[in-house]
Amino acid sequence: MNMSNKLGLWIDHKKAVIVSITETGEKIKEILSEVETQPRRSGGSPMKSDYEAIQVPADDRHQKTLTQDLNIYYDWF
């Protein structure tokens, strides 16, 4: 029986899963993007107030950094 090689790829902003099936068996490889989608707070533990969203300023710098990081990650494939 002659089996052809098959390859499957699933990718999103968190990870990629590559599945290959060959005559010798199957392999599954998972690659984590390590792209941080939420900005980290500087300092110690998060505040326990109702206004926690105010602690992280909303600006385009975070979105630009996220977009650049994701582009690098997706270009790898």
N, CA, C, O and CB atoms as a CASP TS submission, in Angstrom:
PFRMAT TS
TARGET T0000
AUTHOR 0000-0000-0000
METHOD Language model
MODEL 1
PARENT N/A
ATOM      1  N   MET     1       0.840  -1.177   0.000  1.00  0.00           N
ATOM      2  CA  MET     1       0.000   0.000   0.000  1.00  0.00           C
ATOM      3  C   MET     1       0.885   1.241   0.000  1.00  0.00           C
ATOM      4  O   MET     1       1.788   1.357   0.829  1.00  0.00           O
ATOM      5  CB  MET     1      -0.956  -0.002   1.214  1.00  0.00           C
ATOM      6  N   ASN     2       0.641   2.146  -0.900  1.00  0.00           N
ATOM      7  CA  ASN     2       1.445   3.350  -1.042  1.00  0.00           C
ATOM      8  C   ASN     2       0.689   4.534  -0.444  1.00  0.00           C
ATOM      9  O   ASN     2      -0.361   4.931  -0.949  1.00  0.00           O
ATOM     10  CB  ASN     2       1.791   3.612  -2.531  1.00  0.00           C
ATOM     11  N   MET     3       1.224   5.084   0.618  1.00  0.00           N
ATOM     12  CA  MET     3       0.588   6.221   1.268  1.00  0.00           C
ATOM     13  C   MET     3       1.365   7.492   0.921  1.00  0.00           C
ATOM     14  O   MET     3       2.592   7.517   1.017  1.00  0.00           O
ATOM     15  CB  MET     3       0.517   6.014   2.810  1.00  0.00           C
ATOM     16  N   SER     4       0.666   8.526   0.527  1.00  0.00           N
ATOM     17  CA  SER     4       1.348   9.793   0.265  1.00  0.00           C
ATOM     18  C   SER     4       1.479  10.574   1.575  1.00  0.00           C
ATOM     19  O   SER     4       0.717  10.361   2.519  1.00  0.00           O
ATOM     20  CB  SER     4       0.578  10.632  -0.805  1.00  0.00           C
ATOM     21  N   ASN     5       2.437  11.460   1.612  1.00  0.00           N
ATOM     22  CA  ASN     5       2.643  12.299   2.789  1.00  0.00           C
ATOM     23  C   ASN     5       1.537  13.339   2.871  1.00  0.00           C
ATOM     24  O   ASN     5       1.106  13.880   1.852  1.00  0.00           O
ATOM     25  CB  ASN     5       4.032  12.981   2.749  1.00  0.00           C
ATOM     26  N   LYS     6       1.084  13.615   4.083  1.00  0.00           N
ATOM     27  CA  LYS     6       0.049  14.626   4.291  1.00  0.00           C
ATOM     28  C   LYS     6       0.499  15.561   5.397  1.00  0.00           C
ATOM     29  O   LYS     6       1.175  15.155   6.342  1.00  0.00           O
ATOM     30  CB  LYS     6      -1.319  13.974   4.640  1.00  0.00           C
ATOM     31  N   LEU     7       0.110  16.824   5.262  1.00  0.00           N
ATOM     32  CA  LEU     7       0.499  17.846   6.221  1.00  0.00           C
ATOM     33  C   LEU     7      -0.715  18.695   6.552  1.00  0.00           C
ATOM     34  O   LEU     7      -1.472  19.088   5.664  1.00  0.00           O
ATOM     35  CB  LEU     7       1.655  18.721   5.672  1.00  0.00           C
ATOM     36  N   GLY     8      -0.895  18.975   7.835  1.00  0.00           N
ATOM     37  CA  GLY     8      -1.975  19.851   8.279  1.00  0.00           C
ATOM     38  C   GLY     8      -1.416  20.961   9.147  1.00  0.00           C
ATOM     39  O   GLY     8      -0.464  20.749   9.899  1.00  0.00           O
ATOM     40  N   LEU     9      -2.005  22.144   9.045  1.00  0.00           N
ATOM     41  CA  LEU     9      -1.532  23.301   9.809  1.00  0.00           C
ATOM     42  C   LEU     9      -2.734  24.042  10.370  1.00  0.00           C
ATOM     43  O   LEU     9      -3.671  24.372   9.642  1.00  0.00           O
ATOM     44  CB  LEU     9      -0.661  24.248   8.925  1.00  0.00           C
ATOM     45  N   TRP    10      -2.699  24.297  11.657  1.00  0.00           N
ATOM     46  CA  TRP    10      -3.694  25.130  12.315  1.00  0.00           C
ATOM     47  C   TRP    10      -2.923  26.217  13.030  1.00  0.00           C
ATOM     48  O   TRP    10      -1.975  25.934  13.763  1.00  0.00           O
ATOM     49  CB  TRP    10      -4.605  24.305  13.307  1.00  0.00           C
ATOM     50  N   ILE    11      -3.333  27.483  12.818  1.00  0.00           N
ATOM     51  CA  ILE    11      -2.572  28.591  13.392  1.00  0.00           C
ATOM     52  C   ILE    11      -3.516  29.688  13.849  1.00  0.00           C
ATOM     53  O   ILE    11      -4.493  30.008  13.172  1.00  0.00           O
ATOM     54  CB  ILE    11      -1.558  29.146  12.373  1.00  0.00           C
ATOM     55  N   ASP    12      -3.212  30.257  15.005  1.00  0.00           N
ATOM     56  CA  ASP    12      -3.879  31.466  15.466  1.00  0.00           C
ATOM     57  C   ASP    12      -2.854  32.305  16.219  1.00  0.00           C
ATOM     58  O   ASP    12      -1.664  31.993  16.181  1.00  0.00           O
ATOM     59  CB  ASP    12      -5.118  31.131  16.369  1.00  0.00           C
ATOM     60  N   HIS    13      -3.283  33.354  16.897  1.00  0.00           N
ATOM     61  CA  HIS    13      -2.326  34.262  17.541  1.00  0.00           C
ATOM     62  C   HIS    13      -1.649  33.664  18.768  1.00  0.00           C
ATOM     63  O   HIS    13      -0.666  34.222  19.255  1.00  0.00           O
ATOM     64  CB  HIS    13      -3.023  35.531  17.936  1.00  0.00           C
ATOM     65  N   LYS    14      -2.151  32.542  19.280  1.00  0.00           N
ATOM     66  CA  LYS    14      -1.550  31.929  20.465  1.00  0.00           C
ATOM     67  C   LYS    14      -0.573  30.811  20.134  1.00  0.00           C
ATOM     68  O   LYS    14       0.475  30.687  20.768  1.00  0.00           O
ATOM     69  CB  LYS    14      -2.625  31.394  21.359  1.00  0.00           C
ATOM     70  N   LYS    15      -0.921  29.989  19.130  1.00  0.00           N
ATOM     71  CA  LYS    15      -0.059  28.857  18.815  1.00  0.00           C
ATOM     72  C   LYS    15      -0.342  28.341  17.412  1.00  0.00           C
ATOM     73  O   LYS    15      -1.348  28.674  16.786  1.00  0.00           O
ATOM     74  CB  LYS    15      -0.249  27.736  19.840  1.00  0.00           C
ATOM     75  N   ALA    16       0.589  27.515  16.946  1.00  0.00           N
ATOM     76  CA  ALA    16       0.428  26.809  15.678  1.00  0.00           C
ATOM     77  C   ALA    16       0.586  25.324  15.966  1.00  0.00           C
ATOM     78  O   ALA    16       1.404  24.923  16.794  1.00  0.00           O
ATOM     79  CB  ALA    16       1.468  27.301  14.599  1.00  0.00           C
ATOM     80  N   VAL    17      -0.199  24.522  15.282  1.00  0.00           N
ATOM     81  CA  VAL    17      -0.099  23.073  15.403  1.00  0.00           C
ATOM     82  C   VAL    17       0.140  22.517  14.003  1.00  0.00           C
ATOM     83  O   VAL    17      -0.650  22.744  13.086  1.00  0.00           O
ATOM     84  CB  VAL    17      -1.393  22.451  16.060  1.00  0.00           C
ATOM     85  N   ILE    18       1.241  21.786  13.854  1.00  0.00           N
ATOM     86  CA  ILE    18       1.609  21.199  12.568  1.00  0.00           C
ATOM     87  C   ILE    18       1.525  19.684  12.726  1.00  0.00           C
ATOM     88  O   ILE    18       2.163  19.100  13.601  1.00  0.00           O
ATOM     89  CB  ILE    18       3.053  21.656  12.106  1.00  0.00           C
ATOM     90  N   VAL    19       0.728  19.060  11.865  1.00  0.00           N
ATOM     91  CA  VAL    19       0.556  17.614  11.889  1.00  0.00           C
ATOM     92  C   VAL    19       1.065  17.063  10.562  1.00  0.00           C
ATOM     93  O   VAL    19       0.642  17.509   9.496  1.00  0.00           O
ATOM     94  CB  VAL    19      -0.941  17.216  12.135  1.00  0.00           C
ATOM     95  N   SER    20       1.972  16.096  10.632  1.00  0.00           N
ATOM     96  CA  SER    20       2.460  15.450   9.410  1.00  0.00           C
ATOM     97  C   SER    20       2.243  13.954   9.518  1.00  0.00           C
ATOM     98  O   SER    20       2.509  13.345  10.554  1.00  0.00           O
ATOM     99  CB  SER    20       3.961  15.768   9.166  1.00  0.00           C
ATOM    100  N   ILE    21       1.757  13.372   8.436  1.00  0.00           N
ATOM    101  CA  ILE    21       1.517  11.935   8.372  1.00  0.00           C
ATOM    102  C   ILE    21       2.327  11.392   7.206  1.00  0.00           C
ATOM    103  O   ILE    21       2.148  11.803   6.060  1.00  0.00           O
ATOM    104  CB  ILE    21      -0.013  11.605   8.213  1.00  0.00           C
ATOM    105  N   THR    22       3.217  10.466   7.517  1.00  0.00           N
ATOM    106  CA  THR    22       4.067   9.860   6.501  1.00  0.00           C
ATOM    107  C   THR    22       3.960   8.344   6.607  1.00  0.00           C
ATOM    108  O   THR    22       3.230   7.823   7.450  1.00  0.00           O
ATOM    109  CB  THR    22       5.542  10.325   6.654  1.00  0.00           C
ATOM    110  N   GLU    23       4.673   7.660   5.772  1.00  0.00           N
ATOM    111  CA  GLU    23       4.679   6.201   5.814  1.00  0.00           C
ATOM    112  C   GLU    23       5.255   5.670   7.125  1.00  0.00           C
ATOM    113  O   GLU    23       4.938   4.558   7.548  1.00  0.00           O
ATOM    114  CB  GLU    23       5.474   5.651   4.641  1.00  0.00           C
ATOM    115  N   THR    24       6.102   6.477   7.763  1.00  0.00           N
ATOM    116  CA  THR    24       6.742   6.029   9.007  1.00  0.00           C
ATOM    117  C   THR    24       5.935   6.381  10.253  1.00  0.00           C
ATOM    118  O   THR    24       6.296   5.962  11.353  1.00  0.00           O
ATOM    119  CB  THR    24       8.121   6.634   9.119  1.00  0.00           C
ATOM    120  N   GLY    25       4.861   7.134  10.104  1.00  0.00           N
ATOM    121  CA  GLY    25       4.035   7.480  11.252  1.00  0.00           C
ATOM    122  C   GLY    25       3.549   8.909  11.195  1.00  0.00           C
ATOM    123  O   GLY    25       3.608   9.561  10.152  1.00  0.00           O
ATOM    124  N   GLU    26       3.073   9.383  12.314  1.00  0.00           N
ATOM    125  CA  GLU    26       2.581  10.755  12.380  1.00  0.00           C
ATOM    126  C   GLU    26       3.344  11.539  13.440  1.00  0.00           C
ATOM    127  O   GLU    26       3.806  10.985  14.437  1.00  0.00           O
ATOM    128  CB  GLU    26       1.072  10.778  12.680  1.00  0.00           C
ATOM    129  N   LYS    27       3.462  12.842  13.197  1.00  0.00           N
ATOM    130  CA  LYS    27       4.139  13.739  14.131  1.00  0.00           C
ATOM    131  C   LYS    27       3.251  14.947  14.340  1.00  0.00           C
ATOM    132  O   LYS    27       2.625  15.442  13.402  1.00  0.00           O
ATOM    133  CB  LYS    27       5.552  14.161  13.608  1.00  0.00           C
ATOM    134  N   ILE    28       3.199  15.417  15.570  1.00  0.00           N
ATOM    135  CA  ILE    28       2.468  16.633  15.900  1.00  0.00           C
ATOM    136  C   ILE    28       3.446  17.585  16.573  1.00  0.00           C
ATOM    137  O   ILE    28       4.097  17.228  17.556  1.00  0.00           O
ATOM    138  CB  ILE    28       1.229  16.335  16.822  1.00  0.00           C
ATOM    139  N   LYS    29       3.545  18.789  16.044  1.00  0.00           N
ATOM    140  CA  LYS    29       4.438  19.790  16.619  1.00  0.00           C
ATOM    141  C   LYS    29       3.610  21.021  16.962  1.00  0.00           C
ATOM    142  O   LYS    29       2.829  21.502  16.141  1.00  0.00           O
ATOM    143  CB  LYS    29       5.605  20.150  15.637  1.00  0.00           C
ATOM    144  N   GLU    30       3.784  21.523  18.170  1.00  0.00           N
ATOM    145  CA  GLU    30       3.076  22.709  18.620  1.00  0.00           C
ATOM    146  C   GLU    30       4.079  23.832  18.836  1.00  0.00           C
ATOM    147  O   GLU    30       5.093  23.647  19.509  1.00  0.00           O
ATOM    148  CB  GLU    30       2.277  22.425  19.914  1.00  0.00           C
ATOM    149  N   ILE    31       3.793  24.991  18.265  1.00  0.00           N
ATOM    150  CA  ILE    31       4.682  26.143  18.394  1.00  0.00           C
ATOM    151  C   ILE    31       3.895  27.276  19.037  1.00  0.00           C
ATOM    152  O   ILE    31       2.901  27.743  18.480  1.00  0.00           O
ATOM    153  CB  ILE    31       5.265  26.576  17.006  1.00  0.00           C
ATOM    154  N   LEU    32       4.343  27.719  20.211  1.00  0.00           N
ATOM    155  CA  LEU    32       3.684  28.814  20.912  1.00  0.00           C
ATOM    156  C   LEU    32       4.186  30.141  20.362  1.00  0.00           C
ATOM    157  O   LEU    32       5.375  30.294  20.083  1.00  0.00           O
ATOM    158  CB  LEU    32       3.932  28.724  22.437  1.00  0.00           C
ATOM    159  N   SER    33       3.286  31.094  20.207  1.00  0.00           N
ATOM    160  CA  SER    33       3.666  32.378  19.614  1.00  0.00           C
ATOM    161  C   SER    33       4.421  33.261  20.592  1.00  0.00           C
ATOM    162  O   SER    33       5.274  34.043  20.175  1.00  0.00           O
ATOM    163  CB  SER    33       2.437  33.107  19.116  1.00  0.00           C
ATOM    164  N   GLU    34       4.132  33.158  21.874  1.00  0.00           N
ATOM    165  CA  GLU    34       4.727  34.009  22.908  1.00  0.00           C
ATOM    166  C   GLU    34       4.433  35.488  22.685  1.00  0.00           C
ATOM    167  O   GLU    34       5.122  36.349  23.232  1.00  0.00           O
ATOM    168  CB  GLU    34       6.226  33.794  22.957  1.00  0.00           C
ATOM    169  N   VAL    35       3.407  35.787  21.881  1.00  0.00           N
ATOM    170  CA  VAL    35       2.987  37.166  21.663  1.00  0.00           C
ATOM    171  C   VAL    35       2.011  37.520  22.772  1.00  0.00           C
ATOM    172  O   VAL    35       1.010  36.835  22.980  1.00  0.00           O
ATOM    173  CB  VAL    35       2.340  37.361  20.242  1.00  0.00           C
ATOM    174  N   GLU    36       2.312  38.586  23.471  1.00  0.00           N
ATOM    175  CA  GLU    36       1.488  39.008  24.597  1.00  0.00           C
ATOM    176  C   GLU    36       0.371  39.908  24.092  1.00  0.00           C
ATOM    177  O   GLU    36       0.637  40.957  23.506  1.00  0.00           O
ATOM    178  CB  GLU    36       2.340  39.737  25.666  1.00  0.00           C
ATOM    179  N   THR    37      -0.877  39.509  24.313  1.00  0.00           N
ATOM    180  CA  THR    37      -2.001  40.294  23.816  1.00  0.00           C
ATOM    181  C   THR    37      -2.493  41.325  24.816  1.00  0.00           C
ATOM    182  O   THR    37      -3.155  42.286  24.425  1.00  0.00           O
ATOM    183  CB  THR    37      -3.130  39.387  23.443  1.00  0.00           C
ATOM    184  N   GLN    38      -2.188  41.153  26.092  1.00  0.00           N
ATOM    185  CA  GLN    38      -2.593  42.117  27.112  1.00  0.00           C
ATOM    186  C   GLN    38      -1.355  42.783  27.685  1.00  0.00           C
ATOM    187  O   GLN    38      -0.383  42.103  28.012  1.00  0.00           O
ATOM    188  CB  GLN    38      -3.418  41.433  28.234  1.00  0.00           C
ATOM    189  N   PRO    39      -1.376  44.112  27.812  1.00  0.00           N
ATOM    190  CA  PRO    39      -0.204  44.789  28.387  1.00  0.00           C
ATOM    191  C   PRO    39      -0.019  44.411  29.842  1.00  0.00           C
ATOM    192  O   PRO    39      -0.991  44.237  30.577  1.00  0.00           O
ATOM    193  CB  PRO    39      -0.339  46.311  28.257  1.00  0.00           C
ATOM    194  N   ARG    40       1.222  44.286  30.252  1.00  0.00           N
ATOM    195  CA  ARG    40       1.521  43.976  31.652  1.00  0.00           C
ATOM    196  C   ARG    40       1.613  45.269  32.444  1.00  0.00           C
ATOM    197  O   ARG    40       2.021  46.309  31.926  1.00  0.00           O
ATOM    198  CB  ARG    40       2.839  43.165  31.777  1.00  0.00           C
ATOM    199  N   ARG    41       1.233  45.183  33.685  1.00  0.00           N
ATOM    200  CA  ARG    41       1.344  46.329  34.582  1.00  0.00           C
ATOM    201  C   ARG    41       2.740  46.349  35.172  1.00  0.00           C
ATOM    202  O   ARG    41       3.328  45.302  35.442  1.00  0.00           O
ATOM    203  CB  ARG    41       0.269  46.278  35.703  1.00  0.00           C
ATOM    204  N   SER    42       3.258  47.533  35.367  1.00  0.00           N
ATOM    205  CA  SER    42       4.546  47.619  36.036  1.00  0.00           C
ATOM    206  C   SER    42       4.303  47.552  37.538  1.00  0.00           C
ATOM    207  O   SER    42       3.232  47.933  38.011  1.00  0.00           O
ATOM    208  CB  SER    42       5.309  48.926  35.641  1.00  0.00           C
ATOM    209  N   GLY    43       5.267  47.083  38.273  1.00  0.00           N
ATOM    210  CA  GLY    43       5.134  47.021  39.717  1.00  0.00           C
ATOM    211  C   GLY    43       4.710  45.652  40.197  1.00  0.00           C
ATOM    212  O   GLY    43       4.832  44.660  39.479  1.00  0.00           O
ATOM    213  N   GLY    44       4.211  45.610  41.417  1.00  0.00           N
ATOM    214  CA  GLY    44       3.863  44.357  42.068  1.00  0.00           C
ATOM    215  C   GLY    44       2.501  43.827  41.676  1.00  0.00           C
ATOM    216  O   GLY    44       2.176  43.725  40.493  1.00  0.00           O
ATOM    217  N   SER    45       1.714  43.494  42.673  1.00  0.00           N
ATOM    218  CA  SER    45       0.418  42.867  42.435  1.00  0.00           C
ATOM    219  C   SER    45      -0.597  43.872  41.895  1.00  0.00           C
ATOM    220  O   SER    45      -0.463  45.075  42.120  1.00  0.00           O
ATOM    221  CB  SER    45      -0.106  42.235  43.720  1.00  0.00           C
ATOM    222  N   PRO    46      -1.614  43.376  41.182  1.00  0.00           N
ATOM    223  CA  PRO    46      -2.634  44.281  40.646  1.00  0.00           C
ATOM    224  C   PRO    46      -3.432  44.941  41.770  1.00  0.00           C
ATOM    225  O   PRO    46      -3.582  44.387  42.859  1.00  0.00           O
ATOM    226  CB  PRO    46      -3.579  43.522  39.706  1.00  0.00           C
ATOM    227  N   MET    47      -3.925  46.108  41.482  1.00  0.00           N
ATOM    228  CA  MET    47      -4.726  46.824  42.477  1.00  0.00           C
ATOM    229  C   MET    47      -6.072  46.133  42.628  1.00  0.00           C
ATOM    230  O   MET    47      -6.545  45.464  41.710  1.00  0.00           O
ATOM    231  CB  MET    47      -4.916  48.314  42.077  1.00  0.00           C
ATOM    232  N   LYS    48      -6.669  46.299  43.769  1.00  0.00           N
ATOM    233  CA  LYS    48      -7.945  45.647  44.074  1.00  0.00           C
ATOM    234  C   LYS    48      -9.108  46.635  43.986  1.00  0.00           C
ATOM    235  O   LYS    48     -10.074  46.507  44.739  1.00  0.00           O
ATOM    236  CB  LYS    48      -7.898  45.014  45.471  1.00  0.00           C
ATOM    237  N   SER    49      -9.038  47.602  43.098  1.00  0.00           N
ATOM    238  CA  SER    49     -10.099  48.596  43.005  1.00  0.00           C
ATOM    239  C   SER    49     -11.051  48.278  41.862  1.00  0.00           C
ATOM    240  O   SER    49     -10.776  47.422  41.022  1.00  0.00           O
ATOM    241  CB  SER    49      -9.507  49.988  42.822  1.00  0.00           C
ATOM    242  N   ASP    50     -12.187  48.992  41.848  1.00  0.00           N
ATOM    243  CA  ASP    50     -13.157  48.835  40.774  1.00  0.00           C
ATOM    244  C   ASP    50     -12.686  49.502  39.489  1.00  0.00           C
ATOM    245  O   ASP    50     -13.286  49.300  38.433  1.00  0.00           O
ATOM    246  CB  ASP    50     -14.498  49.407  41.192  1.00  0.00           C
ATOM    247  N   TYR    51     -11.629  50.288  39.564  1.00  0.00           N
ATOM    248  CA  TYR    51     -11.165  51.061  38.415  1.00  0.00           C
ATOM    249  C   TYR    51      -9.851  50.516  37.865  1.00  0.00           C
ATOM    250  O   TYR    51      -8.981  51.284  37.454  1.00  0.00           O
ATOM    251  CB  TYR    51     -10.999  52.527  38.798  1.00  0.00           C
ATOM    252  N   GLU    52      -9.710  49.228  37.857  1.00  0.00           N
ATOM    253  CA  GLU    52      -8.468  48.596  37.419  1.00  0.00           C
ATOM    254  C   GLU    52      -8.146  48.915  35.959  1.00  0.00           C
ATOM    255  O   GLU    52      -6.970  49.020  35.610  1.00  0.00           O
ATOM    256  CB  GLU    52      -8.555  47.090  37.610  1.00  0.00           C
ATOM    257  N   ALA    53      -9.150  49.070  35.099  1.00  0.00           N
ATOM    258  CA  ALA    53      -8.910  49.351  33.681  1.00  0.00           C
ATOM    259  C   ALA    53      -8.169  50.669  33.484  1.00  0.00           C
ATOM    260  O   ALA    53      -7.467  50.836  32.487  1.00  0.00           O
ATOM    261  CB  ALA    53     -10.231  49.383  32.920  1.00  0.00           C
ATOM    262  N   ILE    54      -8.312  51.587  34.399  1.00  0.00           N
ATOM    263  CA  ILE    54      -7.647  52.883  34.276  1.00  0.00           C
ATOM    264  C   ILE    54      -6.138  52.743  34.444  1.00  0.00           C
ATOM    265  O   ILE    54      -5.397  53.610  33.980  1.00  0.00           O
ATOM    266  CB  ILE    54      -8.203  53.869  35.310  1.00  0.00           C
ATOM    267  N   GLN    55      -5.666  51.702  35.079  1.00  0.00           N
ATOM    268  CA  GLN    55      -4.243  51.514  35.346  1.00  0.00           C
ATOM    269  C   GLN    55      -3.429  51.298  34.071  1.00  0.00           C
ATOM    270  O   GLN    55      -2.237  51.603  34.047  1.00  0.00           O
ATOM    271  CB  GLN    55      -4.049  50.340  36.277  1.00  0.00           C
ATOM    272  N   VAL    56      -4.042  50.784  33.026  1.00  0.00           N
ATOM    273  CA  VAL    56      -3.343  50.526  31.773  1.00  0.00           C
ATOM    274  C   VAL    56      -3.832  51.541  30.751  1.00  0.00           C
ATOM    275  O   VAL    56      -4.968  51.444  30.288  1.00  0.00           O
ATOM    276  CB  VAL    56      -3.575  49.058  31.274  1.00  0.00           C
ATOM    277  N   PRO    57      -3.002  52.508  30.390  1.00  0.00           N
ATOM    278  CA  PRO    57      -3.456  53.548  29.474  1.00  0.00           C
ATOM    279  C   PRO    57      -3.768  52.980  28.083  1.00  0.00           C
ATOM    280  O   PRO    57      -3.041  52.131  27.568  1.00  0.00           O
ATOM    281  CB  PRO    57      -2.398  54.647  29.365  1.00  0.00           C
ATOM    282  N   ALA    58      -4.844  53.458  27.501  1.00  0.00           N
ATOM    283  CA  ALA    58      -5.222  53.033  26.154  1.00  0.00           C
ATOM    284  C   ALA    58      -4.518  53.930  25.146  1.00  0.00           C
ATOM    285  O   ALA    58      -4.741  55.141  25.124  1.00  0.00           O
ATOM    286  CB  ALA    58      -6.771  53.082  25.957  1.00  0.00           C
ATOM    287  N   ASP    59      -3.671  53.342  24.314  1.00  0.00           N
ATOM    288  CA  ASP    59      -3.027  54.112  23.260  1.00  0.00           C
ATOM    289  C   ASP    59      -2.664  53.166  22.125  1.00  0.00           C
ATOM    290  O   ASP    59      -2.833  51.953  22.243  1.00  0.00           O
ATOM    291  CB  ASP    59      -1.767  54.859  23.792  1.00  0.00           C
ATOM    292  N   ASP    60      -2.174  53.713  21.045  1.00  0.00           N
ATOM    293  CA  ASP    60      -1.857  52.917  19.864  1.00  0.00           C
ATOM    294  C   ASP    60      -0.525  52.182  19.983  1.00  0.00           C
ATOM    295  O   ASP    60      -0.253  51.280  19.190  1.00  0.00           O
ATOM    296  CB  ASP    60      -1.835  53.800  18.647  1.00  0.00           C
ATOM    297  N   ARG    61       0.301  52.544  20.947  1.00  0.00           N
ATOM    298  CA  ARG    61       1.609  51.889  21.063  1.00  0.00           C
ATOM    299  C   ARG    61       1.476  50.396  21.302  1.00  0.00           C
ATOM    300  O   ARG    61       2.187  49.599  20.690  1.00  0.00           O
ATOM    301  CB  ARG    61       2.415  52.516  22.189  1.00  0.00           C
ATOM    302  N   HIS    62       0.569  50.016  22.187  1.00  0.00           N
ATOM    303  CA  HIS    62       0.384  48.586  22.469  1.00  0.00           C
ATOM    304  C   HIS    62      -0.109  47.857  21.223  1.00  0.00           C
ATOM    305  O   HIS    62       0.390  46.780  20.895  1.00  0.00           O
ATOM    306  CB  HIS    62      -0.612  48.383  23.636  1.00  0.00           C
ATOM    307  N   GLN    63      -1.085  48.437  20.527  1.00  0.00           N
ATOM    308  CA  GLN    63      -1.629  47.785  19.338  1.00  0.00           C
ATOM    309  C   GLN    63      -0.572  47.666  18.243  1.00  0.00           C
ATOM    310  O   GLN    63      -0.514  46.645  17.558  1.00  0.00           O
ATOM    311  CB  GLN    63      -2.844  48.559  18.815  1.00  0.00           C
ATOM    312  N   LYS    64       0.254  48.676  18.067  1.00  0.00           N
ATOM    313  CA  LYS    64       1.318  48.624  17.054  1.00  0.00           C
ATOM    314  C   LYS    64       2.343  47.542  17.401  1.00  0.00           C
ATOM    315  O   LYS    64       2.799  46.802  16.529  1.00  0.00           O
ATOM    316  CB  LYS    64       2.018  49.999  16.931  1.00  0.00           C
ATOM    317  N   THR    65       2.697  47.462  18.685  1.00  0.00           N
ATOM    318  CA  THR    65       3.642  46.435  19.116  1.00  0.00           C
ATOM    319  C   THR    65       3.056  45.048  18.913  1.00  0.00           C
ATOM    320  O   THR    65       3.742  44.148  18.429  1.00  0.00           O
ATOM    321  CB  THR    65       4.025  46.638  20.584  1.00  0.00           C
ATOM    322  N   LEU    66       1.796  44.871  19.278  1.00  0.00           N
ATOM    323  CA  LEU    66       1.123  43.587  19.097  1.00  0.00           C
ATOM    324  C   LEU    66       1.085  43.205  17.623  1.00  0.00           C
ATOM    325  O   LEU    66       1.370  42.060  17.273  1.00  0.00           O
ATOM    326  CB  LEU    66      -0.301  43.639  19.669  1.00  0.00           C
ATOM    327  N   THR    67       0.739  44.146  16.764  1.00  0.00           N
ATOM    328  CA  THR    67       0.677  43.877  15.322  1.00  0.00           C
ATOM    329  C   THR    67       2.046  43.489  14.777  1.00  0.00           C
ATOM    330  O   THR    67       2.145  42.558  13.977  1.00  0.00           O
ATOM    331  CB  THR    67       0.144  45.104  14.569  1.00  0.00           C
ATOM    332  N   GLN    68       3.091  44.178  15.189  1.00  0.00           N
ATOM    333  CA  GLN    68       4.446  43.852  14.740  1.00  0.00           C
ATOM    334  C   GLN    68       4.855  42.458  15.206  1.00  0.00           C
ATOM    335  O   GLN    68       5.416  41.683  14.431  1.00  0.00           O
ATOM    336  CB  GLN    68       5.447  44.895  15.256  1.00  0.00           C
ATOM    337  N   ASP    69       4.576  42.139  16.463  1.00  0.00           N
ATOM    338  CA  ASP    69       4.924  40.818  16.994  1.00  0.00           C
ATOM    339  C   ASP    69       4.177  39.706  16.267  1.00  0.00           C
ATOM    340  O   ASP    69       4.761  38.670  15.948  1.00  0.00           O
ATOM    341  CB  ASP    69       4.622  40.752  18.490  1.00  0.00           C
ATOM    342  N   LEU    70       2.888  39.915  16.004  1.00  0.00           N
ATOM    343  CA  LEU    70       2.108  38.906  15.288  1.00  0.00           C
ATOM    344  C   LEU    70       2.594  38.741  13.851  1.00  0.00           C
ATOM    345  O   LEU    70       2.631  37.624  13.334  1.00  0.00           O
ATOM    346  CB  LEU    70       0.627  39.279  15.297  1.00  0.00           C
ATOM    347  N   ASN    71       2.966  39.843  13.204  1.00  0.00           N
ATOM    348  CA  ASN    71       3.488  39.745  11.836  1.00  0.00           C
ATOM    349  C   ASN    71       4.765  38.915  11.784  1.00  0.00           C
ATOM    350  O   ASN    71       4.949  38.115  10.867  1.00  0.00           O
ATOM    351  CB  ASN    71       3.752  41.140  11.266  1.00  0.00           C
ATOM    352  N   ILE    72       5.631  39.099  12.746  1.00  0.00           N
ATOM    353  CA  ILE    72       6.868  38.307  12.809  1.00  0.00           C
ATOM    354  C   ILE    72       6.533  36.836  13.016  1.00  0.00           C
ATOM    355  O   ILE    72       7.117  35.964  12.373  1.00  0.00           O
ATOM    356  CB  ILE    72       7.793  38.814  13.949  1.00  0.00           C
ATOM    357  N   TYR    73       5.597  36.563  13.909  1.00  0.00           N
ATOM    358  CA  TYR    73       5.185  35.184  14.197  1.00  0.00           C
ATOM    359  C   TYR    73       4.575  34.528  12.961  1.00  0.00           C
ATOM    360  O   TYR    73       4.944  33.406  12.613  1.00  0.00           O
ATOM    361  CB  TYR    73       4.177  35.155  15.360  1.00  0.00           C
ATOM    362  N   TYR    74       3.643  35.219  12.293  1.00  0.00           N
ATOM    363  CA  TYR    74       2.995  34.635  11.116  1.00  0.00           C
ATOM    364  C   TYR    74       3.953  34.491   9.945  1.00  0.00           C
ATOM    365  O   TYR    74       3.814  33.550   9.163  1.00  0.00           O
ATOM    366  CB  TYR    74       1.809  35.480  10.701  1.00  0.00           C
ATOM    367  N   ASP    75       4.919  35.389   9.797  1.00  0.00           N
ATOM    368  CA  ASP    75       5.894  35.290   8.711  1.00  0.00           C
ATOM    369  C   ASP    75       6.771  34.055   8.847  1.00  0.00           C
ATOM    370  O   ASP    75       7.330  33.577   7.859  1.00  0.00           O
ATOM    371  CB  ASP    75       6.764  36.535   8.671  1.00  0.00           C
ATOM    372  N   TRP    76       6.897  33.532  10.069  1.00  0.00           N
ATOM    373  CA  TRP    76       7.713  32.338  10.288  1.00  0.00           C
ATOM    374  C   TRP    76       7.167  31.163   9.481  1.00  0.00           C
ATOM    375  O   TRP    76       7.917  30.277   9.072  1.00  0.00           O
ATOM    376  CB  TRP    76       7.761  31.981  11.789  1.00  0.00           C
ATOM    377  N   PHE    77       5.848  31.165   9.255  1.00  0.00           N
ATOM    378  CA  PHE    77       5.229  30.069   8.525  1.00  0.00           C
ATOM    379  C   PHE    77       5.194  30.386   7.063  1.00  0.00           C
ATOM    380  O   PHE    77       4.707  29.583   6.268  1.00  0.00           O
ATOM    381  CB  PHE    77       3.827  29.787   9.036  1.00  0.00           C
TER
END
